[in-house]
Amino acid sequence: SGGKDSLLTFGLLNELGYETHPVFGNESGRHWFTALNSYRWFKRNVPHTARVWLNSDRVFSWMLRHLPFIRPDFASLRSDEYPIRLWTVAVFLFGTLPVARARGAGRVLIGDEHDTTIRASHGGIPHYDGLFDQSRFFDNALSRYYGRKGWALSQFSVLRPLSELLIEKVLSERYPALLEQQVSCHATHKEGERVVPCGRCEKCRRIVGMLLAVGGDPEQLGYTPDGIARSLGDLAAKKVHQEEATAHQTLLLLEKRGLVRLDARDQRRIRPHPEVLQLRFDPIRSPIEGIPVEMRIPLYRLLLEHADGAVKRKGRAWEPFDPTADVAVNRAFPFERHRSVLSPRSRGREGPPGYLLGELTWPEARERFSEIDVALLPVGAIEQHGPHLPLDTDAFDAEHLCREVAKRCADPKPVVLPVIPYGVSYHHADFPGTISVSNDTLARLVHEIGMSAAGNGVTKLLIINGHGGNKPALDFAAQMINREARIFVGVDTGETSDVDIYGMIETPNDVHAGEIETSTSLATRPHLVDMSRLEKLVPSFSSRYLNFTSKRGISWHAYTKRISPSGVMGDPTKASAEKGEKMWEAMIGHLVALVEDLKALTLDEIYQRRY
């Protein structure tokens, strides 16, 4: 648009050397006037400039006319608030996404300043008090959406630590040519080929006040001397739609410059807020790690040339600090998807630390756990898998799944803990080669591993279970870890993908060494599958409630040999490597999506859904 946030975002990225594509949303109607000056200037001077035609204003008007709780004369009212607030920016944004994808962009930036949106609850209903579609929560939600779509895109704003006043200051001091294109008024009119502000509305008095407060010249934006005087006269008397701290500091700066006079009531009411001219880092609204790693130090150093230092939130107070020297400045950005990282087996010791914990040195492990708080723990079994599959099928499959999931996740990748190869396999004890541990032993082992992982900084532990007989012990261990460490612990025994996999096979009650496990083994280790010894045995029971794959089936336990003399429960003769590859893709894809969600969510957001 032609707003100060978009203009400053471009100026900063361009100065930092990024290939930047300004994409304008050309809205139907007069709303486009706010961007017209800027678009024409960019089209003449900036390569890669584009615009997308949108009819969002017409859609909004149509909706308003059909909503019974909206007053019928809404179109004649001048207001800076959209009656429909949930999806305005999303409409503009999705209009530009085809351009971003067609050009191979890896990042979508929206110019949004310091976020004053708060998460609140009304009548027990969680919601966002503020402009959700201009908040960091919205950026994170869209980045997760892009990840689920398989798009190499992340969305963020580089202006989160800046107040509206500081944005205007940096733009006027550093990029005067861009400042001249700024139009923030929504009641503009044309004078010749140039769009000029009205000089009467709330936005005009806000922009005029901020520019004069930081030593800028509103006439550069097309304001007339009469419009400037009118805006200053109205500023103290009328309210502005602005963060209170910024509004108060603006008035105090204007009074110091002799441009406004505050009466006794205003002097008692208004308090100084010097932090609005500093970079403000809040762990929720504007964390240091809210932008990609390589941007941080160059960007913050540039901004500190114009800001009065930097502060970070501690409790209810702001404390001075140096963002370029803070430990968080090297913390990974959770949504970066377009950088490639060598696998740990090929990186050597000169590359970045890998994601397999067992292959790291302790300094590398310390670095990894400072970047990521998600870990995967594969748990399997050493037990019979019919006369044709290897004994370590469950252990191999659990570890293979964890490795593939981590490999396909965006940076920073989850840490993969070494596999626990032994499981609860007493029901296969009639077959030689089966090595089993008790439920109590497995639960205690997983519990202690989980507690130790939590001590290393893991707050989200996902247990990937390759053997159904382990589930009771793993669920118990997960409860104990959660109770004592208060971290998130999840157990996946196929729940994320079973519905997909059962749609790929022909065999009912296929639960062990049958069509599924033989297919997945053919896709990964065909040399260990003895195709000459395939035996079909599909279990059939007297009650439909005993069927293993029935949606109404109960959980029950039995020694395998009483059901199948060969140990097979299913039909391996219908297996194929092609089916196995599709099964692996389903399992890996769903778990990658889950891990990306966990990476992007705080524990608080896991426990209660956010918009």
C-alpha positions in Angstrom: 0.0 0.0 0.0 1.1 3.6 0.3 1.3 3.4 4.1 4.5 4.1 6.1 4.9 0.5 7.2 5.0 -0.9 3.7 7.3 1.8 2.5 9.8 1.4 5.4 9.7 -2.4 5.1 10.8 -2.0 1.4 13.5 0.6 2.3 15.0 -1.6 5.0 15.1 -4.8 2.9 16.4 -3.0 -0.1 19.2 -1.4 1.9 20.1 -4.8 3.4 20.6 -6.2 -0.1 17.6 -8.5 -0.5 15.9 -9.0 -3.9 12.6 -7.4 -3.0 9.4 -7.6 -5.0 6.9 -4.8 -4.1 3.4 -6.3 -4.9 0.5 -3.8 -4.6 -3.1 -4.8 -4.0 -5.1 -2.6 -6.4 -8.5 -2.5 -4.6 -11.6 -1.5 -6.4 -12.9 1.9 -5.7 -11.3 4.9 -4.0 -9.3 2.8 -1.5 -6.7 2.4 -4.2 -5.9 6.1 -3.9 -3.9 5.4 -0.8 -1.5 3.4 -2.9 -1.6 5.2 -6.2 1.3 7.7 -5.6 3.5 4.9 -4.2 2.7 2.4 -7.0 3.5 4.9 -9.8 6.8 5.8 -8.1 7.8 2.2 -7.6 6.8 1.3 -11.1 9.1 3.9 -12.5 12.0 3.3 -10.1 11.9 -0.2 -8.6 12.4 -3.5 -10.6 10.0 -6.4 -9.9 7.1 -4.0 -9.0 3.7 -5.6 -9.6 0.1 -5.1 -8.8 -2.9 -7.4 -8.3 -6.4 -6.4 -9.0 -8.8 -7.0 -6.0 -12.5 -6.5 -5.5 -12.3 -6.8 -1.7 -14.0 -3.5 -1.0 -17.0 -4.5 -3.1 -17.1 -7.9 -1.3 -17.1 -6.1 2.0 -19.9 -3.7 1.0 -22.0 -6.6 -0.3 -21.6 -8.4 3.0 -22.4 -5.3 5.0 -25.6 -4.8 3.1 -26.7 -8.4 3.9 -25.8 -8.3 7.6 -28.9 -7.3 9.7 -26.9 -5.9 12.6 -25.1 -3.3 10.5 -26.8 0.1 10.2 -28.1 0.8 6.7 -26.3 4.2 6.3 -22.8 2.6 6.9 -21.5 3.8 3.5 -22.0 7.5 4.5 -20.0 7.2 7.7 -16.3 8.0 7.8 -14.5 5.4 9.9 -11.1 3.8 10.2 -12.6 0.6 11.5 -13.8 -2.2 9.3 -17.1 -3.7 10.5 -15.8 -7.0 9.3 -12.4 -7.5 10.9 -11.5 -11.2 10.7 -10.3 -11.5 7.2 -9.5 -8.1 5.5 -5.7 -8.5 5.3 -6.1 -12.2 4.4 -8.1 -11.2 1.3 -5.4 -8.7 0.2 -2.7 -11.2 1.0 -4.1 -14.2 -0.9 -4.4 -12.0 -3.9 -0.6 -11.5 -3.9 0.3 -15.1 -3.1 0.2 -16.3 -6.8 2.7 -13.7 -7.7 5.0 -14.7 -4.8 4.8 -18.3 -5.7 5.3 -17.7 -9.4 8.4 -15.7 -8.8 9.9 -18.2 -6.3 9.8 -15.9 -3.3 10.7 -17.5 0.0 9.3 -14.8 2.3 6.1 -12.7 2.4 6.5 -9.6 4.5 3.6 -7.4 5.7 4.4 -4.0 7.2 3.0 -4.3 10.8 4.4 -2.3 13.7 4.5 -3.2 17.4 1.6 -5.5 18.0 -0.8 -4.4 20.7 -3.1 -7.4 20.2 -3.7 -9.4 23.4 -5.1 -12.9 23.9 -8.1 -12.7 26.1 -11.2 -14.6 27.2 -14.8 -13.4 27.2 -17.5 -15.6 28.8 -15.0 -18.5 28.6 -14.4 -18.0 24.9 -10.8 -17.4 24.0 -10.2 -14.6 21.4 -7.8 -11.9 20.3 -8.5 -8.4 21.6 -7.2 -6.3 18.7 -6.6 -6.6 15.0 -5.9 -10.3 14.6 -5.1 -10.0 10.9 -2.3 -7.5 11.7 -0.9 -9.5 14.6 2.1 -11.8 14.9 -0.4 -14.6 15.6 -1.9 -14.1 12.1 1.6 -14.3 10.6 2.3 -17.5 12.4 -1.0 -19.0 11.5 -0.4 -18.3 7.8 3.2 -19.6 7.9 1.8 -22.9 9.3 -0.8 -22.9 6.6 1.9 -22.5 3.9 3.8 -25.4 5.5 0.7 -27.6 5.4 0.3 -26.8 1.7 3.9 -27.7 1.1 4.9 -24.1 0.0 8.4 -22.8 0.8 7.0 -19.6 2.2 7.2 -17.9 5.6 5.4 -14.7 6.6 6.5 -12.1 9.1 7.1 -8.4 9.7 10.5 -6.7 10.3 8.8 -3.8 12.1 7.4 -5.6 15.2 9.9 -3.9 17.7 8.9 -0.5 16.3 6.1 1.8 17.4 4.2 3.8 14.9 6.1 6.9 16.0 9.5 5.2 15.5 8.5 4.0 12.1 7.6 7.5 11.0 11.0 8.7 12.4 13.1 6.1 10.6 11.2 6.7 7.3 11.6 10.5 7.4 15.2 10.5 8.5 16.6 7.6 6.3 14.3 7.3 3.3 12.9 10.8 2.4 12.1 9.7 -1.2 9.9 7.0 0.1 8.3 9.3 2.7 7.1 11.5 -0.1 5.0 8.6 -1.4 3.2 8.0 1.9 -0.5 8.3 1.9 -2.3 7.1 5.0 -5.5 9.0 4.7 -8.6 7.0 3.5 -10.5 10.2 2.4 -8.0 11.4 -0.2 -8.7 13.3 -3.4 -6.7 13.9 -6.6 -5.0 17.2 -7.5 -3.8 16.7 -11.0 -2.1 13.3 -11.2 -1.2 13.4 -7.5 -3.3 12.0 -4.7 -3.3 14.2 -1.6 -4.7 13.7 2.0 -7.8 15.4 3.3 -6.1 17.0 6.3 -9.2 16.6 8.4 -9.6 12.9 9.4 -8.2 11.0 12.4 -5.4 9.4 10.3 -4.3 12.8 9.0 -4.0 14.4 12.5 -2.2 11.3 13.7 0.4 11.4 10.8 0.9 15.1 11.0 1.4 14.9 14.8 3.9 12.1 14.6 5.9 13.7 11.8 6.2 17.0 13.5 7.0 15.3 16.8 10.1 13.7 15.3 11.2 16.7 13.3 9.6 15.7 10.0 7.8 17.8 7.4 4.2 16.9 6.6 4.2 19.1 3.5 6.4 16.3 1.9 3.3 14.2 2.0 1.0 16.8 0.4 -0.4 18.4 3.6 -1.2 22.1 3.2 -0.3 24.6 6.0 -4.0 25.0 6.8 -4.3 21.2 7.0 -1.3 20.9 9.3 -2.6 23.7 11.6 -6.1 22.0 11.7 -4.6 18.6 12.5 -2.5 20.0 15.3 -5.5 21.9 16.8 -7.6 18.8 16.8 -4.9 16.5 18.1 -5.2 17.2 21.8 -9.0 17.7 21.7 -10.0 14.6 19.7 -9.0 11.0 20.2 -6.8 9.1 17.9 -6.9 5.3 17.2 -3.4 4.7 18.5 -1.5 2.8 21.1 -1.9 5.0 24.2 1.8 5.1 25.0 2.6 6.4 21.5 -0.2 9.0 21.6 1.0 10.3 24.9 4.6 10.5 23.9 3.7 12.2 20.6 1.8 15.0 22.5 4.7 15.5 24.9 7.2 15.8 22.1 4.9 18.3 20.3 4.6 20.4 23.5 8.4 20.4 23.9 8.7 21.7 20.4 6.1 24.4 21.2 3.6 23.1 18.6 0.7 22.3 21.0 -0.3 23.4 24.5 -1.6 20.9 27.0 -4.1 22.1 29.6 -3.8 21.2 33.3 -6.1 18.2 32.8 -4.0 16.8 30.0 -0.8 17.4 31.9 -2.1 15.3 34.8 -3.4 12.5 32.4 -0.5 12.2 30.0 2.6 10.3 31.1 6.0 10.1 29.3 6.7 6.8 27.4 10.3 7.1 26.1 10.2 3.4 25.2 8.1 4.1 22.1 11.2 5.6 20.5 13.2 2.5 21.4 13.2 -0.9 19.9 10.8 -2.9 22.1 11.3 -6.6 22.3 8.4 -8.5 23.9 8.7 -12.3 24.2 5.1 -12.7 22.8 4.5 -9.7 20.5 7.9 -8.9 19.2 10.5 -11.5 20.1 14.1 -11.2 18.8 13.7 -14.5 17.0 10.5 -13.3 15.2 12.5 -12.9 11.9 15.1 -15.1 10.1 18.5 -15.3 11.8 20.6 -13.7 9.1 18.4 -10.6 9.1 18.6 -9.8 12.8 22.0 -8.2 13.6 22.2 -6.1 10.3 18.6 -4.9 10.7 18.8 -4.1 14.4 22.1 -2.2 13.9 20.5 -0.1 11.2 17.4 0.7 13.2 19.5 1.6 16.3 21.0 4.4 14.3 17.6 6.1 14.6 16.1 4.6 17.8 17.0 5.7 21.4 18.4 2.3 22.2 16.5 -1.0 22.8 14.5 -2.4 25.7 13.0 -5.8 26.5 10.0 -6.7 28.5 10.6 -8.1 32.0 7.4 -8.5 33.9 5.6 -5.2 33.5 8.7 -3.1 33.0 11.0 -2.4 30.1 14.8 -3.0 30.6 17.6 -1.6 28.4 19.7 -4.3 26.6 21.7 -4.8 23.4 19.7 -7.0 21.0 22.7 -7.7 18.8 24.5 -9.4 21.8 21.5 -11.2 23.3 21.6 -15.0 23.4 18.3 -15.1 21.5 19.8 -13.4 18.4 21.1 -16.7 17.2 17.9 -18.7 18.1 16.4 -20.3 15.0 13.4 -18.8 13.2 10.7 -21.6 13.4 9.1 -21.0 10.0 12.1 -20.8 7.6 11.4 -23.3 4.9 13.6 -22.5 1.9 17.1 -23.1 3.2 18.7 -26.5 2.7 20.8 -28.2 5.3 23.1 -31.2 4.7 22.1 -34.4 6.4 24.2 -35.2 9.5 25.9 -38.1 7.7 27.2 -35.9 4.9 27.9 -32.6 6.6 31.2 -33.5 8.3 32.3 -31.5 11.3 32.4 -28.2 9.5 28.7 -28.0 8.8 25.8 -27.1 11.1 24.9 -29.6 13.9 22.7 -32.4 12.7 19.5 -33.7 14.2 20.5 -37.2 15.3 21.4 -36.8 18.9 23.7 -39.8 19.0 26.0 -38.3 16.3 26.5 -35.0 18.1 29.2 -33.9 20.4 28.1 -32.3 23.6 28.8 -28.7 22.4 26.8 -29.5 19.3 24.0 -30.9 21.4 24.0 -27.7 23.5 23.7 -25.7 20.4 20.8 -27.8 19.0 18.8 -27.7 22.2 19.2 -23.9 22.3 17.6 -23.8 18.8 14.8 -26.3 19.1 12.6 -27.7 21.9 11.0 -30.6 20.0 12.4 -34.1 20.2 11.3 -37.4 18.6 11.8 -40.7 20.5 11.5 -43.8 18.4 10.4 -47.0 20.3 10.2 -50.4 18.6 10.4 -54.1 19.4 12.5 -57.2 18.6 9.9 -59.8 17.9 8.7 -62.3 15.3 7.2 -61.0 12.1 6.2 -64.2 10.4 8.6 -66.4 8.5 9.4 -63.7 6.0 10.2 -60.4 7.8 13.2 -59.6 10.1 12.9 -59.5 13.9 13.8 -55.8 14.1 11.0 -54.6 11.8 9.2 -52.5 14.5 12.5 -51.0 15.7 13.8 -50.2 12.3 10.4 -48.7 11.1 10.2 -46.4 14.2 13.7 -45.1 13.7 13.4 -44.7 10.0 10.2 -42.8 10.4 11.7 -40.4 12.9 14.8 -39.8 10.7 12.7 -39.1 7.6 10.3 -36.8 9.4 13.2 -34.8 10.8 14.9 -34.6 7.4 11.8 -33.2 5.8 11.0 -30.7 8.5 11.9 -27.0 8.1 14.9 -25.6 10.1 15.4 -25.9 12.9 14.7 -29.7 12.7 13.5 -31.7 15.7 16.2 -33.7 17.6 15.9 -37.4 17.0 16.8 -39.4 20.1 18.4 -42.9 19.7 15.9 -45.7 19.2 14.7 -47.9 22.1 14.8 -51.3 20.3 13.0 -53.5 22.9 9.3 -53.5 23.6 6.5 -55.3 25.3 6.3 -58.5 23.2 5.4 -61.2 25.7 2.5 -62.3 23.3 5.1 -63.3 20.7 7.2 -65.3 23.2 6.3 -68.6 21.6 8.4 -67.7 18.6 12.2 -67.9 18.8 14.1 -64.6 18.5 11.5 -62.5 20.4 13.1 -60.4 23.1 10.6 -58.8 25.5 10.6 -56.4 28.4 7.8 -55.8 30.9 5.4 -52.8 30.7 6.9 -51.6 34.0 10.4 -51.7 32.6 9.5 -49.9 29.3 7.5 -47.3 31.1 10.2 -46.5 33.6 12.9 -46.3 30.9 10.8 -43.9 28.7 9.8 -41.9 31.8 13.5 -41.4 32.8 14.5 -40.6 29.2 11.7 -38.1 28.9 12.7 -36.4 32.2 16.3 -36.2 31.1 15.3 -34.7 27.7 13.2 -32.1 29.6 16.3 -31.2 31.6 18.1 -30.5 28.3 15.4 -28.0 27.3 12.9 -30.2 25.4 9.4 -29.0 26.1 7.6 -31.0 23.3 8.4 -34.8 23.2 6.8 -36.9 20.5 7.1 -40.7 21.1 6.9 -42.5 17.8 5.8 -46.1 18.6 6.5 -48.9 16.1 4.8 -51.6 18.0 1.2 -51.7 19.2 2.0 -53.8 22.3 4.0 -50.8 23.7 1.1 -48.4 23.7 -0.2 -48.9 27.3 3.3 -48.5 28.8 4.1 -45.5 26.6 0.8 -43.8 27.5 1.6 -44.3 31.2 5.1 -43.0 30.8 3.8 -39.9 28.9 1.4 -39.2 31.7 4.2 -39.4 34.3 6.5 -37.1 32.3 3.8 -34.6 31.8 2.8 -34.7 35.5 6.4 -34.2 36.7 8.1 -32.1 34.0 4.9 -30.3 32.9 6.0 -30.5 29.2 4.0 -31.7 26.2 4.3 -35.4 25.5 2.5 -37.2 22.7 2.4 -40.8 21.5 1.8 -41.7 17.9 1.2 -45.4 17.2 -0.1 -44.7 13.8 -3.0 -42.6 14.7 -2.0 -39.7 12.4 -2.0 -41.9 9.3 -4.0 -45.1 10.0 -7.1 -43.8 8.3 -5.0 -43.2 5.1 -3.2 -46.5 5.2 -6.3 -48.7 5.7 -7.7 -47.0 2.6 -4.7 -48.3 0.6 -5.0 -52.0 1.5 -7.4 -54.9 0.6 -7.0 -57.0 3.8 -9.2 -56.7 6.9 -7.6 -57.4 10.3 -4.2 -56.8 8.8 -2.3 -56.0 11.9 1.0 -57.9 12.0 3.4 -59.0 9.3 0.7 -58.8 6.7 0.0 -56.5 3.7 1.0 -53.3 5.5 4.3 -54.3 7.2 5.4 -56.3 4.2 4.7 -53.4 1.9 6.6 -50.9 4.0 9.5 -53.3 4.3 9.6 -53.9 0.6 9.9 -50.1 0.2 12.8 -49.8 2.5 14.7 -53.1 2.9 13.6 -55.5 0.1 16.7 -57.6 0.6 15.5 -58.6 4.0 12.0 -59.8 2.9 11.9 -63.5 2.1 9.3 -63.6 -0.7 9.5 -67.4 -0.9 8.0 -67.8 2.6 4.9 -65.5 2.4 1.9 -67.0 4.2 -1.6 -65.6 4.4 -3.6 -65.8 7.6 -6.4 -63.3 8.0 -7.9 -63.5 11.5 -11.6 -64.1 11.8 -13.4 -63.9 15.1 -16.8 -65.0 16.5 -17.8 -61.4 17.5 -17.4 -58.4 15.3 -16.4 -56.4 18.3 -13.2 -58.4 18.5 -12.0 -57.5 15.0 -8.7 -55.5 15.3 -9.5 -53.0 12.6 -13.2 -52.5 13.3 -14.2 -49.0 14.3 -16.3 -50.6 17.1 -13.6 -53.1 18.1 -12.5 -53.2 21.7 -8.9 -53.4 22.8 -8.0 -57.0 23.9 -4.9 -59.1 24.4 -4.0 -62.7 23.5 -0.9 -64.8 22.7 -0.3 -64.6 19.0 0.2 -68.3 18.5 -3.4 -69.0 19.6 -4.6 -66.9 16.6 -1.9 -67.6 14.0 0.6 -70.6 14.1 2.9 -68.7 11.6 2.8 -65.4 13.5 1.2 -63.6 10.5 -2.1 -61.7 11.0 -2.9 -60.4 7.5 -2.1 -61.1 3.9 1.5 -60.4 2.9 0.9 -61.9 -0.6 -0.9 -58.6 -1.5 2.0 -56.5 -0.5 4.1 -54.4 -2.9 6.9 -51.8 -2.7 4.6 -49.3 -4.5 2.0 -49.6 -1.7 4.8 -49.3 0.9 6.1 -46.1 -0.6 2.6 -44.5 -0.5 2.3 -45.7 3.1 5.6 -44.1 4.1 4.6 -40.9 2.4 1.4 -40.7 4.3 3.1 -41.5 7.7 5.9 -39.0 7.1 3.7 -36.3 5.7 1.3 -36.2 8.6 4.0 -36.3 11.2 6.0 -33.5 9.5 2.8 -31.4 9.7 2.3 -32.2 13.3 6.0 -31.4 14.2 5.8 -28.1 12.3 2.7 -27.2 14.3 4.4 -28.1 17.6 7.5 -26.1 16.7 5.3 -23.0 16.0 3.1 -23.3 19.1 3.9 -22.3 22.7 2.8 -24.7 25.4 0.0 -22.3 26.1 -1.2 -22.4 22.5 -1.0 -26.2 22.5 -3.3 -26.4 25.5 -5.9 -24.0 24.1 -6.7 -23.4 20.5 -5.9 -20.0 19.1 -7.4 -18.4 16.0 
